[in-house]
Amino acid sequence: MQGFFDILLRMKSVKIVTMTMLSSDAGKIPQLNIKDAEYLKNLVLERIVSLQTATDRFPGQKKAGTPIENTFPIMKARYALSLIASSLLFLILFYFFVLYSFPESTYLTIFLIIPLLLIVPGALIMPFTTKYWLGNENIEIQYGLLPRIRLTILYSRIQDIILEKGFIGRILGLWQVKVETGANEEYEYGGKSYKTLNSIPALLKDDAFMLKKLLIKSMGYGSEEGTTPLVHEIPLEGSKPLKKTISFIVPLLIIFVIAFIIAVIYFQSYLSSVFLPAIATFLITLLLKFVRELLYLRSYYYNFTTNMLIISKGVISIKEISLPFDKIQNVFVDQDIFDRIFGLFDVHVSTVSERSRMEAHIDGLSMENANRLKEILLGKIKQR
């Protein structure tokens, strides 16, 4: 990592983290000269790799050759456009919130212009400072101008590989590839802590999927899936969209009833003009939610390779997570109150990463299929 004065004085800081909070706070060696910082980083990496080879605990395979920079190109112009578009969307929503809250305010233009003056230069600089290298034993990701961060991740330490396409990415045809290690990867700058961006953004779809396969190969795994996807052998239940819709609508219905009671007591004169639009809004929301859940069910996908579990889901935003069986720590089946009503079960799996705990679950299975899937997963984990 290099801040402004580090760049001027040709210094670097080296940070070494494990999965503990303490390492994130105490694992930093600051203000080394560039030569010593690079030597220390390479020495630590060599020691880790030599220990892995000696104990044969990790499946990472070596690749011949020197590190390759930007194997699959980052779409710099589209990346800049996506940063500006997402920031503008947030600012527009914020602008209308301020306008609604303070209709006579004379500072609305300032609220919009000042952030734009900061966002646009950053959005134009960020794509040209973001780079990555595929090395023999690790991937390196560099981003930022001040501070300049260069993150080194050993293939053997990768827990999950995630492919994402958000709302803006769908419009611009961009995907990002993210690698999770489970480590508490943070850095401090200006007295504040920031999470490291362990992702490669703004890739075309084919490039993103090819990069994922290359990373999986570098981890020592195969990426070829079975001919019959697991989602077809152990399918989700057709009642899942209705369950998700009802679980979403019930809290809104409670709020609607409370608002109606308050209106009857205190605002009877306005009730007739507001009641029908409120009912119409409620019904339209119900319909849109149900349609969205139908599309979500159709897009849901999960399958095995020889070594990994793959789960993909999403309608507007799409997320695909790949978890090696030998990195999975937990497998469990659970139900919430609405699952009990509809007789549905969820199967959760996770590695040590926080992201897998949030994303890696298959929800909406019958009891028989949930138990069947759990047993298959446990069998695959034991084999590894």
KEPA-431262 format. One record per residue (C-alpha): residue number from 1; residue in one letter; x, y, z. Coordinates in nm, 4 decimals. Example, Ala and Ser with C-alpha at 12.3 -4.5 7.8 and 13.67 -1.06 7.14 Angstrom:
REM residues 2
 sero rokol       c1       c2       c3
    1     a   1.2300  -0.4500   0.7800
    2     s   1.3670  -0.1060   0.7140
REM end
This chain:
REM residues 384
 sero rokol       c1       c2       c3
    1     m   0.0000   0.0000   0.0000
    2     q   0.1195   0.3514  -0.0794
    3     g  -0.0262   0.6838   0.0311
    4     f   0.0585   1.0264  -0.1130
    5     f   0.3757   1.0816   0.0909
    6     d   0.4768   0.7158   0.0481
    7     i   0.4782   0.7671  -0.3294
    8     l   0.6789   1.0903  -0.2976
    9     l   0.9333   0.9312  -0.0623
   10     r   0.9348   0.5967  -0.2513
   11     m   0.8120   0.3893   0.0424
   12     k   0.5618   0.1066   0.0783
   13     s   0.3757  -0.0598   0.3639
   14     v   0.3324  -0.4369   0.3782
   15     k   0.0272  -0.5880   0.5492
   16     i  -0.0073  -0.9586   0.6292
   17     v  -0.3510  -1.0843   0.7396
   18     t  -0.5056  -1.4123   0.8447
   19     m  -0.8724  -1.4678   0.9324
   20     t  -0.8422  -1.2951   1.2713
   21     m  -0.9328  -0.9361   1.3587
   22     l  -0.5993  -0.8972   1.5397
   23     s  -0.3971  -0.9629   1.2243
   24     s  -0.5894  -0.6887   1.0441
   25     d  -0.4919  -0.4414   1.3155
   26     a  -0.1407  -0.5594   1.3971
   27     g  -0.0142  -0.7279   1.0799
   28     k   0.1156  -0.4113   0.9146
   29     i   0.4814  -0.3186   0.8635
   30     p   0.4834   0.0479   0.7559
   31     q   0.7225   0.2779   0.5700
   32     l   0.9654   0.0335   0.4143
   33     n   1.1637   0.1327   0.1098
   34     i   1.0230  -0.0187  -0.2091
   35     k   1.3010  -0.2746  -0.2526
   36     d   1.2704  -0.4052   0.1037
   37     a   0.8887  -0.4121   0.0851
   38     e   0.8931  -0.6229  -0.2313
   39     y   1.1605  -0.8518  -0.0836
   40     l   0.9577  -0.9027   0.2359
   41     k   0.6369  -0.9730   0.0440
   42     n   0.8060  -1.2307  -0.1797
   43     l   0.9830  -1.3892   0.1187
   44     v   0.6532  -1.4351   0.3059
   45     l   0.4853  -1.5798  -0.0053
   46     e   0.7732  -1.8214  -0.0611
   47     r   0.7560  -1.9382   0.3005
   48     i   0.3802  -1.9991   0.2758
   49     v   0.4158  -2.1898  -0.0522
   50     s   0.7052  -2.3997   0.0828
   51     l   0.5012  -2.4946   0.3907
   52     q   0.2056  -2.5889   0.1724
   53     t   0.4285  -2.8084  -0.0459
   54     a   0.5869  -2.9716   0.2588
   55     t   0.2571  -3.0577   0.4281
   56     d   0.0650  -3.1239   0.1038
   57     r  -0.2476  -2.9789   0.2660
   58     f  -0.3588  -2.7613  -0.0208
   59     p  -0.4473  -2.8567  -0.3789
   60     g  -0.2994  -2.5480  -0.5466
   61     q  -0.1004  -2.6400  -0.8560
   62     k   0.2009  -2.4503  -0.9867
   63     k   0.1984  -2.2851  -1.3246
   64     a   0.5074  -2.2214  -1.5266
   65     g   0.5920  -1.8782  -1.6582
   66     t   0.6029  -1.5209  -1.5372
   67     p   0.3022  -1.3254  -1.4052
   68     i   0.0634  -1.2210  -1.6818
   69     e  -0.0936  -0.8757  -1.6594
   70     n  -0.4600  -0.8179  -1.7460
   71     t  -0.5068  -1.1528  -1.9231
   72     f  -0.8682  -1.0581  -1.9885
   73     p  -0.8927  -0.6809  -2.0439
   74     i  -1.0831  -0.4502  -1.8118
   75     m  -1.3281  -0.2380  -2.0139
   76     k  -1.1963   0.0974  -1.8921
   77     a  -1.4459   0.3272  -2.0690
   78     r  -1.7464   0.1190  -1.9624
   79     y  -1.6049   0.0899  -1.6109
   80     a  -1.5831   0.4690  -1.5813
   81     l  -1.9362   0.5031  -1.7192
   82     s  -2.0691   0.2474  -1.4688
   83     l  -1.9065   0.4314  -1.1754
   84     i  -2.0548   0.7631  -1.2877
   85     a  -2.3987   0.6119  -1.3562
   86     s  -2.4252   0.4362  -1.0194
   87     s  -2.3091   0.7495  -0.8364
   88     l  -2.5542   0.9673  -1.0302
   89     l  -2.8395   0.7309  -0.9490
   90     f  -2.7608   0.7600  -0.5799
   91     l  -2.7287   1.1386  -0.6008
   92     i  -3.0584   1.1757  -0.7874
   93     l  -3.2401   0.9747  -0.5209
   94     f  -3.0688   1.1793  -0.2520
   95     y  -3.1568   1.5011  -0.4372
   96     f  -3.5268   1.4166  -0.4471
   97     f  -3.5196   1.3200  -0.0804
   98     v  -3.3728   1.6597   0.0095
   99     l  -3.6173   1.8335  -0.2262
  100     y  -3.9119   1.6566  -0.0625
  101     s  -3.7850   1.7269   0.2902
  102     f  -3.6757   2.0862   0.2304
  103     p  -3.8758   2.2214  -0.0671
  104     e  -3.7658   2.5815  -0.0118
  105     s  -3.3988   2.5100   0.0423
  106     t  -3.1566   2.7187  -0.1627
  107     y  -2.8710   2.4689  -0.1200
  108     l  -3.0071   2.1896  -0.3402
  109     t  -2.7714   2.2687  -0.6279
  110     i  -2.4732   2.2548  -0.3932
  111     f  -2.5827   1.9109  -0.2676
  112     l  -2.5685   1.7854  -0.6267
  113     i  -2.2757   1.9766  -0.7791
  114     i  -2.0137   1.9266  -0.5058
  115     p  -2.0398   1.5437  -0.5069
  116     l  -2.0260   1.5473  -0.8882
  117     l  -1.7021   1.7467  -0.8773
  118     l  -1.5559   1.4692  -0.6620
  119     i  -1.7142   1.1681  -0.8328
  120     v  -1.6361   1.2358  -1.1992
  121     p  -1.2548   1.2717  -1.1628
  122     g  -1.2423   0.9617  -0.9421
  123     a  -1.4531   0.7630  -1.1898
  124     l  -1.2215   0.8633  -1.4747
  125     i  -0.9040   0.7775  -1.2804
  126     m  -1.0142   0.4485  -1.1189
  127     p  -1.0302   0.2381  -1.4410
  128     f  -0.6737   0.3317  -1.5352
  129     t  -0.5355   0.2483  -1.1888
  130     t  -0.7077  -0.0921  -1.1671
  131     k  -0.4863  -0.3796  -1.2868
  132     y  -0.4345  -0.7447  -1.2073
  133     w  -0.1654  -1.0084  -1.2598
  134     l  -0.1928  -1.3878  -1.2730
  135     g   0.1242  -1.5333  -1.1235
  136     n   0.2659  -1.8779  -1.0551
  137     e   0.1092  -1.9142  -0.7119
  138     n  -0.1072  -1.6067  -0.6672
  139     i  -0.3190  -1.3357  -0.8209
  140     e  -0.2378  -0.9689  -0.7577
  141     i  -0.4914  -0.6861  -0.7827
  142     q  -0.3922  -0.3194  -0.7844
  143     y  -0.6317  -0.0253  -0.7624
  144     g  -0.6538   0.3335  -0.6408
  145     l  -0.4345   0.6378  -0.6820
  146     l  -0.4174   0.7704  -0.3264
  147     p  -0.3673   0.5359  -0.1558
  148     r  -0.2430   0.2823  -0.4093
  149     i  -0.3309  -0.0709  -0.2966
  150     r  -0.1752  -0.3889  -0.4328
  151     l  -0.3391  -0.7025  -0.2952
  152     t  -0.1693  -1.0431  -0.3233
  153     i  -0.3898  -1.3528  -0.2870
  154     l  -0.2495  -1.7055  -0.2972
  155     y  -0.4590  -1.9456  -0.5052
  156     s  -0.4509  -2.1980  -0.2197
  157     r  -0.6108  -1.9434   0.0159
  158     i  -0.9110  -1.8707  -0.2054
  159     q  -1.2331  -1.9962  -0.0448
  160     d  -1.4971  -1.8834  -0.2946
  161     i  -1.5045  -1.7401  -0.6454
  162     i  -1.7978  -1.5088  -0.7176
  163     l  -1.9233  -1.3741  -1.0494
  164     e  -2.1534  -1.0713  -1.0309
  165     k  -2.3491  -0.8579  -1.2725
  166     g  -2.5421  -0.5684  -1.1152
  167     f  -2.8113  -0.3407  -1.2545
  168     i  -2.5658  -0.1009  -1.4231
  169     g  -2.3514  -0.3956  -1.5310
  170     r  -2.6525  -0.5542  -1.7038
  171     i  -2.7048  -0.2368  -1.9081
  172     l  -2.3365  -0.2080  -2.0010
  173     g  -2.2696  -0.5817  -2.0375
  174     l  -2.0130  -0.5926  -1.7558
  175     w  -1.9281  -0.8625  -1.5013
  176     q  -1.6866  -0.8699  -1.2092
  177     v  -1.4922  -1.1635  -1.0661
  178     k  -1.4402  -1.1625  -0.6903
  179     v  -1.2190  -1.3926  -0.4833
  180     e  -1.2908  -1.4465  -0.1136
  181     t  -1.0296  -1.5722   0.1314
  182     g  -1.2148  -1.5279   0.4602
  183     a  -0.9380  -1.2971   0.5830
  184     n  -1.0268  -0.9645   0.7412
  185     e  -0.8676  -0.7658   0.4602
  186     e  -0.8709  -0.3985   0.5549
  187     y  -0.6372  -0.1035   0.5288
  188     e  -0.6180   0.2269   0.7106
  189     y  -0.5855   0.5619   0.5383
  190     g  -0.6535   0.9068   0.6763
  191     g  -0.7480   0.7596   1.0138
  192     k  -1.0271   0.5438   0.8637
  193     s  -1.0500   0.1727   0.7841
  194     y  -1.1553   0.0486   0.4394
  195     k  -1.2252  -0.2988   0.3014
  196     t  -0.9931  -0.4093   0.0243
  197     l  -1.1517  -0.4565  -0.3174
  198     n  -1.0528  -0.8146  -0.3931
  199     s  -1.2307  -0.8167  -0.7278
  200     i  -1.1566  -0.7673  -1.0956
  201     p  -1.4271  -0.5374  -1.2344
  202     a  -1.5681  -0.4488  -1.5759
  203     l  -1.5058  -0.7687  -1.7708
  204     l  -1.7031  -0.8927  -2.0690
  205     k  -1.9125  -1.2019  -1.9975
  206     d  -1.6958  -1.4524  -2.1850
  207     d  -1.3794  -1.3075  -2.0314
  208     a  -1.5261  -1.3204  -1.6789
  209     f  -1.6225  -1.6871  -1.7136
  210     m  -1.2874  -1.7770  -1.8699
  211     l  -1.1053  -1.5984  -1.5864
  212     k  -1.3124  -1.7951  -1.3339
  213     k  -1.2119  -2.1210  -1.5035
  214     l  -0.8471  -2.0155  -1.5071
  215     l  -0.8576  -1.9352  -1.1345
  216     i  -1.0248  -2.2688  -1.0590
  217     k  -0.7545  -2.4487  -1.2586
  218     s  -0.4839  -2.2558  -1.0734
  219     m  -0.6403  -2.3700  -0.7437
  220     g  -0.5981  -2.7288  -0.8610
  221     y  -0.9644  -2.8022  -0.9374
  222     g  -1.1650  -2.8994  -1.2421
  223     s  -1.4409  -2.6736  -1.3757
  224     e  -1.6350  -2.9120  -1.6017
  225     e  -1.9948  -2.9624  -1.4885
  226     g  -2.2090  -3.2735  -1.5216
  227     t  -2.4351  -3.3096  -1.8235
  228     t  -2.7523  -3.3198  -1.6098
  229     p  -2.7567  -3.0153  -1.3766
  230     l  -2.8328  -3.0855  -1.0111
  231     v  -3.1176  -2.8300  -1.0256
  232     h  -3.3007  -3.0726  -1.2586
  233     e  -3.2320  -3.3802  -1.0449
  234     i  -3.3254  -3.2088  -0.7161
  235     p  -3.5590  -2.9232  -0.8203
  236     l  -3.7046  -2.6396  -0.6172
  237     e  -4.0740  -2.6500  -0.5305
  238     g  -4.3264  -2.4573  -0.7390
  239     s  -4.4742  -2.3017  -0.4238
  240     k  -4.1538  -2.1044  -0.3584
  241     p  -4.2679  -1.7860  -0.5470
  242     l  -4.5951  -1.7743  -0.3502
  243     k  -4.4126  -1.8242  -0.0203
  244     k  -4.1617  -1.5470  -0.0985
  245     t  -4.4429  -1.3119  -0.2066
  246     i  -4.6482  -1.3688   0.1079
  247     s  -4.3460  -1.3316   0.3375
  248     f  -4.2747  -0.9986   0.1661
  249     i  -4.6337  -0.8717   0.1703
  250     v  -4.7333  -0.9605   0.5288
  251     p  -4.5202  -0.6852   0.6928
  252     l  -4.6500  -0.4340   0.4345
  253     l  -5.0063  -0.5438   0.5052
  254     i  -4.9580  -0.4882   0.8781
  255     i  -4.8240  -0.1370   0.8105
  256     f  -5.1144  -0.0701   0.5732
  257     v  -5.3728  -0.1751   0.8352
  258     i  -5.2091   0.0391   1.1046
  259     a  -5.2004   0.3387   0.8668
  260     f  -5.5678   0.2801   0.7783
  261     i  -5.6715   0.2732   1.1457
  262     i  -5.4809   0.5969   1.2123
  263     a  -5.6454   0.7567   0.9072
  264     v  -5.9944   0.6531   1.0243
  265     i  -5.9320   0.8064   1.3662
  266     y  -5.7481   1.1257   1.2743
  267     f  -5.7812   1.1946   0.8990
  268     q  -6.1313   1.0881   0.7940
  269     s  -6.1689   1.3828   0.5579
  270     y  -5.8731   1.2598   0.3452
  271     l  -5.9587   0.8894   0.3628
  272     s  -6.1834   0.8692   0.0555
  273     s  -5.9262   1.0339  -0.1730
  274     v  -5.6334   0.8226  -0.0487
  275     f  -5.7935   0.4814   0.0097
  276     l  -5.8363   0.3632  -0.3521
  277     p  -5.4855   0.4728  -0.4684
  278     a  -5.3367   0.2989  -0.1629
  279     i  -5.5247  -0.0247  -0.2410
  280     a  -5.4181  -0.0052  -0.6067
  281     t  -5.0530   0.0497  -0.5065
  282     f  -5.0676  -0.2462  -0.2697
  283     l  -5.2128  -0.4794  -0.5348
  284     i  -4.9630  -0.3678  -0.8016
  285     t  -4.6780  -0.4274  -0.5562
  286     l  -4.8164  -0.7737  -0.4840
  287     l  -4.8353  -0.8586  -0.8542
  288     l  -4.4858  -0.7269  -0.9345
  289     k  -4.3352  -0.9186  -0.6426
  290     f  -4.4999  -1.2444  -0.7544
  291     v  -4.3812  -1.1993  -1.1147
  292     r  -4.0315  -1.1239  -0.9913
  293     e  -4.0287  -1.4429  -0.7811
  294     l  -4.1462  -1.6497  -1.0793
  295     l  -3.8562  -1.5135  -1.2852
  296     y  -3.6203  -1.5696  -0.9917
  297     l  -3.7256  -1.9353  -0.9712
  298     r  -3.6627  -1.9819  -1.3446
  299     s  -3.3144  -1.8288  -1.3162
  300     y  -3.2129  -2.0350  -1.0105
  301     y  -2.9289  -2.2759  -1.0929
  302     y  -2.7055  -2.5102  -0.8965
  303     n  -2.4758  -2.7908  -1.0005
  304     f  -2.1562  -2.9819  -0.9182
  305     t  -1.8190  -3.0149  -1.0763
  306     t  -1.5865  -3.2878  -0.9522
  307     n  -1.4525  -3.0542  -0.6853
  308     m  -1.6966  -2.7652  -0.6441
  309     l  -2.0551  -2.6601  -0.5773
  310     i  -2.1917  -2.3825  -0.8018
  311     i  -2.4973  -2.1720  -0.7119
  312     s  -2.6329  -1.8985  -0.9400
  313     k  -2.9390  -1.6806  -0.8838
  314     g  -3.0826  -1.3389  -0.9640
  315     v  -3.3136  -1.1538  -1.2033
  316     i  -3.1798  -0.8002  -1.2443
  317     s  -2.8584  -0.8563  -1.0508
  318     i  -2.6978  -1.1975  -1.1039
  319     k  -2.4593  -1.3672  -0.8607
  320     e  -2.2798  -1.6969  -0.9084
  321     i  -2.0722  -1.8454  -0.6276
  322     s  -1.8368  -2.1446  -0.6594
  323     l  -1.7277  -2.3252  -0.3414
  324     p  -1.4658  -2.6046  -0.3318
  325     f  -1.5909  -2.9068  -0.1373
  326     d  -1.2702  -2.9265   0.0661
  327     k  -1.3204  -2.5658   0.1835
  328     i  -1.6835  -2.6091   0.2978
  329     q  -1.7124  -2.5869   0.6775
  330     n  -2.0884  -2.6173   0.7388
  331     v  -2.3893  -2.7887   0.5848
  332     f  -2.7296  -2.7511   0.7528
  333     v  -3.1017  -2.7493   0.6786
  334     d  -3.3413  -2.4942   0.8276
  335     q  -3.6889  -2.3375   0.7988
  336     d  -3.8378  -1.9985   0.8785
  337     i  -4.2027  -1.9552   0.9791
  338     f  -4.3240  -1.9205   0.6185
  339     d  -4.1233  -2.2284   0.5140
  340     r  -4.3139  -2.4229   0.7808
  341     i  -4.6467  -2.3045   0.6399
  342     f  -4.5558  -2.4143   0.2869
  343     g  -4.3536  -2.7231   0.3833
  344     l  -4.0271  -2.5874   0.2383
  345     f  -3.6686  -2.6276   0.3545
  346     d  -3.3418  -2.4407   0.2899
  347     v  -2.9984  -2.6023   0.2582
  348     h  -2.7090  -2.3773   0.3677
  349     v  -2.3394  -2.4317   0.3036
  350     s  -2.0471  -2.2063   0.3842
  351     t  -1.6720  -2.1838   0.3797
  352     v  -1.4901  -1.9529   0.6222
  353     s  -1.5859  -1.6464   0.4178
  354     e  -1.8643  -1.4115   0.5206
  355     r  -1.9890  -1.3912   0.1620
  356     s  -2.0572  -1.7658   0.1430
  357     r  -2.2683  -1.7445   0.4592
  358     m  -2.4851  -1.4849   0.2871
  359     e  -2.4997  -1.6259  -0.0656
  360     a  -2.4451  -2.0031  -0.0570
  361     h  -2.7881  -2.1434   0.0198
  362     i  -3.0455  -2.3305  -0.1849
  363     d  -3.3926  -2.2406  -0.0592
  364     g  -3.7355  -2.3764  -0.1470
  365     l  -3.6815  -2.7560  -0.1386
  366     s  -3.9153  -3.0267  -0.0170
  367     m  -3.8096  -3.2166   0.2970
  368     e  -3.7094  -3.5203   0.0915
  369     n  -3.5011  -3.3190  -0.1552
  370     a  -3.3408  -3.1069   0.1179
  371     n  -3.2221  -3.4161   0.3057
  372     r  -3.1120  -3.5787  -0.0181
  373     l  -2.9091  -3.2725  -0.1170
  374     k  -2.7537  -3.2506   0.2300
  375     e  -2.6404  -3.6132   0.2136
  376     i  -2.4942  -3.5644  -0.1352
  377     l  -2.3000  -3.2592  -0.0156
  378     l  -2.1678  -3.4398   0.2918
  379     g  -2.0615  -3.7316   0.0710
  380     k  -1.8721  -3.5004  -0.1651
  381     i  -1.7006  -3.3284   0.1288
  382     k  -1.5915  -3.6639   0.2787
  383     q  -1.4491  -3.7726  -0.0567
  384     r  -1.2301  -3.4614  -0.0644
REM end
